[in-house]
Amino acid sequence: MLGNDDYLNWRKSTFSGANGDCVEVAERGRLVAVRHSKEPEQGTLLYTRSELAAFIRGCKAGEFDDLASI
């Protein structure tokens, strides 16, 4: 986790709920930064693009569907 990354161009999904419970992502050099949209002061996690791509492929394949309470 890192400190304040408010200077980054943060984006969040259009599927985010009205209550703001979502993650935000931003490019941070060669890495991708991820943080909680409601509590950005809690810090930022950094992932390589290949790590994020593997996670996204898993999401698309439904590997994490049991973790969502939609």
Residue, then its C-alpha position, 0 to 999 in steps of 0.5 A: m500500500l502506498g500513500n496519497d495518490d489523489y493526483l492520479n486520473w482515477r476511474k470507477s465502473t459505471f456499474s458502481g452503486a449509488n452508495g459509492d461502494c466500488v473500487e477505483v483504478a488509475e494508471r501509475g507508471r507501468l503499474v495499475a493503482v487500485r483503491h476503495s472509492k469511499e475510503p481512498e485515504q486507506g491507501t492504494l494497492l499496485y498491480t502489474r498489468s499482467e496481474l490485473a489482466a489475470f484477475i479480470r479474466g477470472c472475473k469474466a469467467g465467473e471465478f469470483d461470482d460467489l464473492a459478490s452479494i448483488 
